[in-house]
């Protein structure tokens, strides 16, 4: 399952990527977003009723009505079956794929105390940002659980 997300759902994007869903978040107009979803077979997520109606003829679309990201996830979950644990993860910032990297290779790229404390590191294949199992990810996952 893949998603294309409209501009009004920026916070949701990060959650979907962490959950391991390939998620496009693009500064596109309605038409381009619809085209993109149709081409890639992604589900289009939007808060815009008009757009949802338009898109319905071309691709699978889910209209979300809530403002709060936690509520949006609930809405989404009532429409599609979301997995609980990611098989792979995508960079919350740019959506690139994350790959595990040898600890030694990123020694100069993270704070020393992080380097010392963490065993596993991931790097975004697209933007190069480095991730580890920090409090941030844990907090996000905890929110996803409830
Ligand atoms: Zn990235």
Backbone and ligand atoms as CSV (ligand in chain L), in Angstrom:
chain,resi,resn,atom,element,x,y,z
A,1,UNK,N,N,0.834,-1.190,0.000
A,1,UNK,CA,C,0.000,0.000,0.000
A,1,UNK,C,C,0.879,1.255,0.000
A,2,UNK,N,N,0.571,2.145,-0.901
A,2,UNK,CA,C,1.324,3.400,-1.002
A,2,UNK,C,C,0.347,4.560,-0.873
A,3,UNK,N,N,0.870,5.703,-0.487
A,3,UNK,CA,C,0.005,6.863,-0.353
A,3,UNK,C,C,0.570,8.079,-1.071
A,4,UNK,N,N,-0.340,8.892,-1.543
A,4,UNK,CA,C,-0.009,10.241,-1.970
A,4,UNK,C,C,-0.846,11.147,-1.082
A,5,UNK,N,N,-0.210,12.157,-0.507
A,5,UNK,CA,C,-0.865,12.936,0.526
A,5,UNK,C,C,-0.920,14.402,0.120
A,6,UNK,N,N,-2.045,15.038,0.318
A,6,UNK,CA,C,-2.130,16.438,-0.092
A,6,UNK,C,C,-1.532,17.358,0.976
A,7,UNK,N,N,-1.359,18.611,0.617
A,7,UNK,CA,C,-0.605,19.539,1.456
A,7,UNK,C,C,-1.202,19.774,2.839
A,8,UNK,N,N,-2.492,19.511,2.986
A,8,UNK,CA,C,-3.142,19.780,4.260
A,8,UNK,C,C,-2.882,18.697,5.304
A,9,UNK,N,N,-2.184,17.654,4.888
A,9,UNK,CA,C,-1.978,16.524,5.796
A,9,UNK,C,C,-0.497,16.296,6.100
A,10,UNK,N,N,0.238,17.394,6.207
A,10,UNK,CA,C,1.688,17.311,6.368
A,10,UNK,C,C,2.161,16.500,7.560
A,11,UNK,N,N,1.452,16.576,8.658
A,11,UNK,CA,C,1.935,15.853,9.840
A,11,UNK,C,C,1.715,14.352,9.709
A,12,UNK,N,N,0.649,14.002,9.059
A,12,UNK,CA,C,0.329,12.588,8.868
A,12,UNK,C,C,1.410,11.865,8.060
A,13,UNK,N,N,2.019,12.601,7.151
A,13,UNK,CA,C,3.042,12.031,6.272
A,13,UNK,C,C,4.153,11.352,7.066
A,14,UNK,N,N,4.627,12.042,8.089
A,14,UNK,CA,C,5.735,11.501,8.884
A,14,UNK,C,C,5.356,10.189,9.541
A,15,UNK,N,N,4.140,10.119,10.042
A,15,UNK,CA,C,3.689,8.882,10.684
A,15,UNK,C,C,3.622,7.732,9.690
A,16,UNK,N,N,3.093,8.033,8.526
A,16,UNK,CA,C,2.956,6.978,7.520
A,16,UNK,C,C,4.321,6.457,7.095
A,17,UNK,N,N,5.266,7.357,6.968
A,17,UNK,CA,C,6.618,6.934,6.565
A,17,UNK,C,C,7.271,6.098,7.646
A,18,UNK,N,N,7.073,6.498,8.887
A,18,UNK,CA,C,7.655,5.724,9.976
A,18,UNK,C,C,6.995,4.355,10.072
A,19,UNK,N,N,5.728,4.310,9.777
A,19,UNK,CA,C,5.022,3.023,9.742
A,19,UNK,C,C,5.475,2.146,8.586
A,20,UNK,N,N,6.280,2.707,7.716
A,20,UNK,CA,C,6.838,1.922,6.628
A,20,UNK,C,C,6.052,2.002,5.333
A,21,UNK,N,N,5.241,3.021,5.184
A,21,UNK,CA,C,4.514,3.198,3.934
A,21,UNK,C,C,5.204,4.220,3.055
A,22,UNK,N,N,5.384,3.840,1.803
A,22,UNK,CA,C,5.928,4.766,0.838
A,22,UNK,C,C,4.890,5.873,0.653
A,23,UNK,N,N,5.289,7.082,0.970
A,23,UNK,CA,C,4.319,8.181,0.977
A,23,UNK,C,C,4.868,9.391,0.242
A,24,UNK,N,N,4.173,9.792,-0.774
A,24,UNK,CA,C,4.570,10.994,-1.520
A,24,UNK,C,C,3.858,12.203,-0.952
A,25,UNK,N,N,4.632,13.216,-0.704
A,25,UNK,CA,C,4.077,14.461,-0.196
A,25,UNK,C,C,4.670,15.558,-1.056
A,26,UNK,N,N,3.872,16.060,-1.963
A,26,UNK,CA,C,4.435,16.912,-2.996
A,26,UNK,C,C,3.688,18.221,-3.094
A,27,UNK,N,N,4.415,19.219,-3.471
A,27,UNK,CA,C,3.801,20.522,-3.644
A,27,UNK,C,C,3.168,20.585,-5.034
A,28,UNK,N,N,2.163,19.769,-5.222
A,28,UNK,CA,C,1.503,19.641,-6.511
A,28,UNK,C,C,0.093,20.223,-6.434
A,29,UNK,N,N,-0.449,20.572,-7.566
A,29,UNK,CA,C,-1.866,20.947,-7.549
A,29,UNK,C,C,-2.723,19.680,-7.650
A,30,UNK,N,N,-4.037,19.857,-7.513
A,30,UNK,CA,C,-4.949,18.708,-7.460
A,30,UNK,C,C,-4.739,17.737,-8.611
A,31,UNK,N,N,-4.681,18.303,-9.795
A,31,UNK,CA,C,-4.589,17.469,-10.983
A,31,UNK,C,C,-3.333,16.597,-10.958
A,32,UNK,N,N,-2.239,17.229,-10.572
A,32,UNK,CA,C,-0.968,16.495,-10.543
A,32,UNK,C,C,-0.983,15.408,-9.476
A,33,UNK,N,N,-1.599,15.719,-8.337
A,33,UNK,CA,C,-1.683,14.723,-7.270
A,33,UNK,C,C,-2.510,13.516,-7.727
A,34,UNK,N,N,-3.586,13.805,-8.412
A,34,UNK,CA,C,-4.449,12.727,-8.905
A,34,UNK,C,C,-3.702,11.866,-9.921
A,35,UNK,N,N,-3.010,12.534,-10.831
A,35,UNK,CA,C,-2.225,11.819,-11.840
A,35,UNK,C,C,-1.199,10.913,-11.182
A,36,UNK,N,N,-0.522,11.494,-10.211
A,36,UNK,CA,C,0.525,10.766,-9.500
A,36,UNK,C,C,-0.040,9.510,-8.824
A,37,UNK,N,N,-1.174,9.660,-8.159
A,37,UNK,CA,C,-1.781,8.521,-7.466
A,37,UNK,C,C,-2.185,7.452,-8.461
A,38,UNK,N,N,-2.748,7.910,-9.545
A,38,UNK,CA,C,-3.217,6.980,-10.546
A,38,UNK,C,C,-2.065,6.192,-11.150
A,39,UNK,N,N,-1.000,6.884,-11.475
A,39,UNK,CA,C,0.166,6.254,-12.098
A,39,UNK,C,C,0.819,5.242,-11.175
A,40,UNK,N,N,0.964,5.622,-9.904
A,40,UNK,CA,C,1.732,4.774,-8.985
A,40,UNK,C,C,0.839,3.780,-8.254
A,41,UNK,N,N,-0.467,3.866,-8.463
A,41,UNK,CA,C,-1.370,2.958,-7.768
A,41,UNK,C,C,-1.480,3.262,-6.288
A,42,UNK,N,N,-1.156,4.493,-5.918
A,42,UNK,CA,C,-1.212,4.878,-4.509
A,42,UNK,C,C,-2.626,5.335,-4.140
A,43,UNK,N,N,-2.908,5.277,-2.866
A,43,UNK,CA,C,-4.166,5.826,-2.365
A,43,UNK,C,C,-3.948,7.307,-2.077
A,44,UNK,N,N,-4.826,8.124,-2.593
A,44,UNK,CA,C,-4.716,9.563,-2.369
A,44,UNK,C,C,-5.437,9.938,-1.070
A,45,UNK,N,N,-4.728,10.607,-0.190
A,45,UNK,CA,C,-5.332,11.072,1.061
A,45,UNK,C,C,-5.504,12.581,0.991
A,46,UNK,N,N,-6.688,13.041,1.297
A,46,UNK,CA,C,-6.932,14.476,1.215
A,46,UNK,C,C,-7.938,14.926,2.264
A,47,UNK,N,N,-7.906,16.216,2.575
A,47,UNK,CA,C,-8.919,16.793,3.449
A,47,UNK,C,C,-9.897,17.653,2.650
A,48,UNK,N,N,-9.700,17.667,1.363
A,48,UNK,CA,C,-10.485,18.527,0.494
A,48,UNK,C,C,-11.595,17.711,-0.194
A,49,UNK,N,N,-12.826,17.975,0.208
A,49,UNK,CA,C,-13.955,17.204,-0.308
A,49,UNK,C,C,-14.120,17.283,-1.817
A,50,UNK,N,N,-13.886,18.476,-2.344
A,50,UNK,CA,C,-14.027,18.663,-3.786
A,50,UNK,C,C,-13.018,17.829,-4.554
A,51,UNK,N,N,-11.811,17.887,-4.055
A,51,UNK,CA,C,-10.726,17.130,-4.673
A,51,UNK,C,C,-11.002,15.625,-4.584
A,52,UNK,N,N,-11.523,15.200,-3.433
A,52,UNK,CA,C,-11.815,13.774,-3.250
A,52,UNK,C,C,-12.828,13.311,-4.296
A,53,UNK,N,N,-13.795,14.156,-4.534
A,53,UNK,CA,C,-14.826,13.808,-5.494
A,53,UNK,C,C,-14.256,13.707,-6.914
A,54,UNK,N,N,-13.435,14.699,-7.235
A,54,UNK,CA,C,-12.794,14.727,-8.538
A,54,UNK,C,C,-11.914,13.485,-8.712
A,55,UNK,N,N,-11.139,13.197,-7.693
A,55,UNK,CA,C,-10.152,12.120,-7.780
A,55,UNK,C,C,-10.802,10.750,-7.863
A,56,UNK,N,N,-11.997,10.646,-7.264
A,56,UNK,CA,C,-12.687,9.360,-7.196
A,56,UNK,C,C,-12.849,8.660,-8.534
A,57,UNK,N,N,-12.873,9.434,-9.615
A,57,UNK,CA,C,-13.017,8.832,-10.941
A,57,UNK,C,C,-11.719,8.231,-11.466
A,58,UNK,N,N,-10.618,8.607,-10.859
A,58,UNK,CA,C,-9.318,8.228,-11.429
A,58,UNK,C,C,-8.480,7.324,-10.553
A,59,UNK,N,N,-8.632,7.443,-9.258
A,59,UNK,CA,C,-7.765,6.657,-8.382
A,59,UNK,C,C,-8.512,6.383,-7.080
A,60,UNK,N,N,-7.912,5.564,-6.252
A,60,UNK,CA,C,-8.514,5.323,-4.943
A,60,UNK,C,C,-8.223,6.528,-4.054
A,61,UNK,N,N,-9.242,7.022,-3.397
A,61,UNK,CA,C,-9.045,8.229,-2.604
A,61,UNK,C,C,-9.754,8.081,-1.266
A,62,UNK,N,N,-9.136,8.595,-0.226
A,62,UNK,CA,C,-9.766,8.592,1.092
A,62,UNK,C,C,-9.814,10.030,1.601
A,63,UNK,N,N,-11.014,10.458,1.938
A,63,UNK,CA,C,-11.206,11.804,2.468
A,63,UNK,C,C,-11.128,11.740,3.990
A,64,UNK,N,N,-10.206,12.503,4.548
A,64,UNK,CA,C,-10.085,12.566,6.004
A,64,UNK,C,C,-10.661,13.887,6.477
A,65,UNK,N,N,-11.434,13.842,7.546
A,65,UNK,CA,C,-12.106,15.057,7.982
A,65,UNK,C,C,-11.536,15.685,9.239
A,66,UNK,N,N,-10.772,14.905,9.970
A,66,UNK,CA,C,-10.285,15.397,11.261
A,66,UNK,C,C,-9.076,16.315,11.102
A,67,UNK,N,N,-8.842,17.116,12.132
A,67,UNK,CA,C,-7.707,18.033,12.123
A,67,UNK,C,C,-6.487,17.428,12.786
A,68,UNK,N,N,-6.725,16.673,13.830
A,68,UNK,CA,C,-5.628,16.200,14.658
A,68,UNK,C,C,-5.056,14.916,14.064
A,69,UNK,N,N,-3.729,14.810,14.081
A,69,UNK,CA,C,-3.092,13.689,13.385
A,69,UNK,C,C,-3.497,12.334,13.974
A,70,UNK,N,N,-3.679,12.297,15.277
A,70,UNK,CA,C,-4.076,11.045,15.920
A,70,UNK,C,C,-5.473,10.610,15.434
A,71,UNK,N,N,-6.341,11.589,15.302
A,71,UNK,CA,C,-7.690,11.316,14.804
A,71,UNK,C,C,-7.667,10.919,13.329
A,72,UNK,N,N,-6.766,11.548,12.597
A,72,UNK,CA,C,-6.641,11.201,11.180
A,72,UNK,C,C,-6.193,9.754,11.009
A,73,UNK,N,N,-5.275,9.337,11.879
A,73,UNK,CA,C,-4.819,7.946,11.812
A,73,UNK,C,C,-5.968,6.985,12.106
A,74,UNK,N,N,-6.785,7.360,13.065
A,74,UNK,CA,C,-7.953,6.525,13.394
A,74,UNK,C,C,-8.905,6.446,12.204
A,75,UNK,N,N,-9.144,7.594,11.610
A,75,UNK,CA,C,-10.012,7.619,10.428
A,75,UNK,C,C,-9.466,6.718,9.339
A,76,UNK,N,N,-8.172,6.854,9.119
A,76,UNK,CA,C,-7.528,6.076,8.074
A,76,UNK,C,C,-7.617,4.581,8.385
A,77,UNK,N,N,-7.415,4.275,9.646
A,77,UNK,CA,C,-7.433,2.874,10.056
A,77,UNK,C,C,-8.830,2.262,9.906
A,78,UNK,N,N,-9.832,3.105,9.983
A,78,UNK,CA,C,-11.182,2.569,9.806
A,78,UNK,C,C,-11.473,2.276,8.331
A,79,UNK,N,N,-10.630,2.783,7.463
A,79,UNK,CA,C,-10.841,2.572,6.031
A,79,UNK,C,C,-9.909,1.532,5.418
A,80,UNK,N,N,-8.696,1.474,5.903
A,80,UNK,CA,C,-7.737,0.486,5.391
A,80,UNK,C,C,-7.049,-0.201,6.564
A,81,UNK,N,N,-6.536,-1.373,6.287
A,81,UNK,CA,C,-5.849,-2.084,7.342
A,81,UNK,C,C,-4.387,-1.619,7.381
A,82,UNK,N,N,-4.045,-0.898,8.439
A,82,UNK,CA,C,-2.666,-0.424,8.569
A,82,UNK,C,C,-1.877,-1.435,9.381
A,83,UNK,N,N,-0.653,-1.658,8.968
A,83,UNK,CA,C,0.157,-2.576,9.756
A,83,UNK,C,C,0.644,-1.887,11.021
A,84,UNK,N,N,0.949,-2.700,12.031
A,84,UNK,CA,C,1.366,-2.141,13.313
A,84,UNK,C,C,2.866,-1.903,13.357
A,85,UNK,N,N,3.590,-2.832,12.709
A,85,UNK,CA,C,5.044,-2.694,12.749
A,85,UNK,C,C,5.574,-2.548,11.334
A,86,UNK,N,N,6.468,-1.619,11.123
A,86,UNK,CA,C,6.983,-1.422,9.765
A,86,UNK,C,C,7.912,-2.546,9.334
A,87,UNK,N,N,7.814,-2.930,8.083
A,87,UNK,CA,C,8.760,-3.894,7.524
A,87,UNK,C,C,10.033,-3.168,7.113
A,88,UNK,N,N,9.830,-1.987,6.587
A,88,UNK,CA,C,10.963,-1.125,6.296
A,88,UNK,C,C,10.487,0.273,6.649
A,89,UNK,N,N,11.419,1.194,6.744
A,89,UNK,CA,C,10.984,2.544,7.068
A,89,UNK,C,C,11.461,3.530,6.030
A,90,UNK,N,N,10.743,4.625,5.979
A,90,UNK,CA,C,11.117,5.688,5.067
A,90,UNK,C,C,11.445,6.937,5.862
A,91,UNK,N,N,12.327,7.724,5.318
A,91,UNK,CA,C,12.756,8.956,5.962
A,91,UNK,C,C,11.546,9.873,6.181
A,92,UNK,N,N,11.295,10.258,7.442
A,92,UNK,CA,C,10.136,11.117,7.703
A,92,UNK,C,C,10.258,12.479,7.021
A,93,UNK,N,N,11.469,12.878,6.732
A,93,UNK,CA,C,11.688,14.197,6.151
A,93,UNK,C,C,11.438,14.204,4.639
A,94,UNK,N,N,12.049,13.247,3.934
A,94,UNK,CA,C,11.963,13.324,2.471
A,94,UNK,C,C,11.300,12.105,1.832
A,95,UNK,N,N,11.076,11.048,2.614
A,95,UNK,CA,C,10.405,9.879,2.059
A,95,UNK,C,C,11.327,8.875,1.385
A,96,UNK,N,N,12.618,9.128,1.409
A,96,UNK,CA,C,13.587,8.177,0.845
A,96,UNK,C,C,13.648,6.903,1.684
A,97,UNK,N,N,14.164,5.827,1.089
A,97,UNK,CA,C,14.288,4.573,1.828
A,97,UNK,C,C,15.413,4.644,2.847
A,98,UNK,N,N,15.231,3.972,3.989
A,98,UNK,CA,C,16.295,3.941,4.990
A,98,UNK,C,C,17.040,2.613,4.897
A,99,UNK,N,N,18.354,2.675,5.010
A,99,UNK,CA,C,19.134,1.442,5.046
A,99,UNK,C,C,20.027,1.445,6.279
A,100,UNK,N,N,20.257,0.269,6.828
A,100,UNK,CA,C,21.147,0.205,7.984
A,100,UNK,C,C,22.568,0.459,7.508
A,101,UNK,N,N,23.327,1.161,8.325
A,101,UNK,CA,C,24.714,1.444,7.952
A,101,UNK,C,C,25.623,0.994,9.091
A,102,UNK,N,N,26.855,0.563,8.749
A,102,UNK,CA,C,27.788,0.166,9.795
A,102,UNK,C,C,28.060,1.346,10.727
A,103,UNK,N,N,28.045,1.046,12.004
A,103,UNK,CA,C,28.231,2.083,13.004
A,103,UNK,C,C,29.486,2.923,12.746
A,104,UNK,N,N,30.548,2.227,12.422
A,104,UNK,CA,C,31.822,2.910,12.212
A,104,UNK,C,C,31.729,4.014,11.138
A,105,UNK,N,N,30.899,3.753,10.153
A,105,UNK,CA,C,30.870,4.658,8.993
A,105,UNK,C,C,30.243,6.019,9.287
A,106,UNK,N,N,29.523,6.132,10.397
A,106,UNK,CA,C,28.856,7.409,10.649
A,106,UNK,C,C,29.406,8.097,11.913
A,107,UNK,N,N,30.537,7.603,12.357
A,107,UNK,CA,C,31.110,8.099,13.611
A,107,UNK,C,C,31.214,9.620,13.655
A,108,UNK,N,N,31.587,10.224,12.554
A,108,UNK,CA,C,31.784,11.670,12.527
A,108,UNK,C,C,30.497,12.433,12.254
A,109,UNK,N,N,29.437,11.726,12.017
A,109,UNK,CA,C,28.215,12.405,11.591
A,109,UNK,C,C,27.170,12.577,12.693
A,110,UNK,N,N,27.399,11.942,13.833
A,110,UNK,CA,C,26.443,12.114,14.934
A,110,UNK,C,C,27.179,12.543,16.199
A,111,UNK,N,N,26.411,13.030,17.163
A,111,UNK,CA,C,27.023,13.421,18.437
A,111,UNK,C,C,27.683,12.218,19.104
A,112,UNK,N,N,28.753,12.490,19.776
A,112,UNK,CA,C,29.520,11.416,20.391
A,112,UNK,C,C,28.682,10.590,21.364
A,113,UNK,N,N,27.849,11.284,22.160
A,113,UNK,CA,C,27.082,10.514,23.149
A,113,UNK,C,C,26.045,9.607,22.474
A,114,UNK,N,N,25.549,10.044,21.338
A,114,UNK,CA,C,24.626,9.197,20.574
A,114,UNK,C,C,25.385,8.011,20.001
A,115,UNK,N,N,26.538,8.310,19.439
A,115,UNK,CA,C,27.368,7.263,18.851
A,115,UNK,C,C,27.710,6.185,19.882
A,116,UNK,N,N,28.036,6.650,21.081
A,116,UNK,CA,C,28.426,5.710,22.136
A,116,UNK,C,C,27.255,4.850,22.593
A,117,UNK,N,N,26.111,5.479,22.683
A,117,UNK,CA,C,24.973,4.803,23.301
A,117,UNK,C,C,24.235,3.874,22.339
A,118,UNK,N,N,24.197,4.220,21.074
A,118,UNK,CA,C,23.374,3.469,20.120
A,118,UNK,C,C,24.164,2.386,19.404
A,119,UNK,N,N,23.477,1.307,19.063
A,119,UNK,CA,C,24.140,0.227,18.343
A,119,UNK,C,C,23.833,0.269,16.848
A,120,UNK,N,N,22.578,0.607,16.537
A,120,UNK,CA,C,22.175,0.538,15.128
A,120,UNK,C,C,21.840,1.917,14.582
A,121,UNK,N,N,22.254,2.099,13.353
A,121,UNK,CA,C,21.984,3.370,12.690
A,121,UNK,C,C,21.420,3.121,11.297
A,122,UNK,N,N,20.576,4.034,10.889
A,122,UNK,CA,C,20.000,3.978,9.546
A,122,UNK,C,C,20.305,5.285,8.832
A,123,UNK,N,N,20.471,5.164,7.532
A,123,UNK,CA,C,20.740,6.364,6.760
A,123,UNK,C,C,19.747,6.445,5.615
A,124,UNK,N,N,19.278,7.653,5.360
A,124,UNK,CA,C,18.351,7.850,4.241
A,124,UNK,C,C,19.139,7.813,2.931
A,125,UNK,N,N,18.672,6.969,2.023
A,125,UNK,CA,C,19.371,6.827,0.741
A,125,UNK,C,C,19.220,8.070,-0.124
A,126,UNK,N,N,18.246,8.870,0.214
A,126,UNK,CA,C,17.994,10.060,-0.596
A,126,UNK,C,C,18.678,11.312,-0.039
A,127,UNK,N,N,18.399,11.662,1.205
A,127,UNK,CA,C,18.930,12.924,1.731
A,127,UNK,C,C,20.119,12.721,2.682
A,128,UNK,N,N,20.411,11.473,3.039
A,128,UNK,CA,C,21.592,11.206,3.853
A,128,UNK,C,C,21.411,11.406,5.349
A,129,UNK,N,N,20.211,11.772,5.774
A,129,UNK,CA,C,19.959,11.981,7.199
A,129,UNK,C,C,20.102,10.657,7.953
A,130,UNK,N,N,20.676,10.749,9.155
A,130,UNK,CA,C,20.933,9.537,9.932
A,130,UNK,C,C,19.916,9.391,11.068
A,131,UNK,N,N,19.475,8.166,11.263
A,131,UNK,CA,C,18.479,7.887,12.312
A,131,UNK,C,C,18.976,6.804,13.242
A,132,UNK,N,N,18.489,6.868,14.468
A,132,UNK,CA,C,18.746,5.793,15.429
A,132,UNK,C,C,17.504,5.666,16.283
A,133,UNK,N,N,17.481,4.606,17.062
A,133,UNK,CA,C,16.311,4.394,17.898
A,133,UNK,C,C,16.307,5.361,19.062
A,134,UNK,N,N,15.976,6.583,18.769
A,134,UNK,CA,C,15.990,7.592,19.820
A,134,UNK,C,C,14.619,7.783,20.425
A,135,UNK,N,N,14.559,8.711,21.310
A,135,UNK,CA,C,13.314,8.989,22.003
A,135,UNK,C,C,12.238,9.487,21.042
A,136,UNK,N,N,12.662,10.168,20.010
A,136,UNK,CA,C,11.709,10.743,19.077
A,136,UNK,C,C,10.886,9.659,18.385
A,137,UNK,N,N,11.604,8.684,17.847
A,137,UNK,CA,C,10.927,7.578,17.180
A,137,UNK,C,C,10.059,6.801,18.152
A,138,UNK,N,N,10.592,6.613,19.354
A,138,UNK,CA,C,9.818,5.868,20.353
A,138,UNK,C,C,8.516,6.583,20.677
A,139,UNK,N,N,8.610,7.890,20.821
A,139,UNK,CA,C,7.412,8.673,21.138
A,139,UNK,C,C,6.375,8.561,20.025
A,140,UNK,N,N,6.850,8.625,18.796
A,140,UNK,CA,C,5.934,8.505,17.660
A,140,UNK,C,C,5.267,7.131,17.639
A,141,UNK,N,N,6.080,6.103,17.876
A,141,UNK,CA,C,5.535,4.749,17.856
A,141,UNK,C,C,4.517,4.552,18.965
A,142,UNK,N,N,4.801,5.157,20.110
A,142,UNK,CA,C,3.869,5.026,21.238
A,142,UNK,C,C,2.529,5.655,20.886
A,143,UNK,N,N,2.596,6.794,20.221
A,143,UNK,CA,C,1.345,7.452,19.812
A,143,UNK,C,C,0.603,6.605,18.799
A,144,UNK,N,N,1.356,5.950,17.948
A,144,UNK,CA,C,0.722,5.101,16.947
A,144,UNK,C,C,0.021,3.913,17.592
A,145,UNK,N,N,0.628,3.410,18.662
A,145,UNK,CA,C,0.028,2.247,19.317
A,145,UNK,C,C,-1.334,2.577,19.895
A,146,UNK,N,N,-1.459,3.741,20.521
A,146,UNK,CA,C,-2.794,4.027,21.064
A,146,UNK,C,C,-3.638,4.772,20.057
L,1,ZN,ZN,ZN,15.642,11.591,3.651
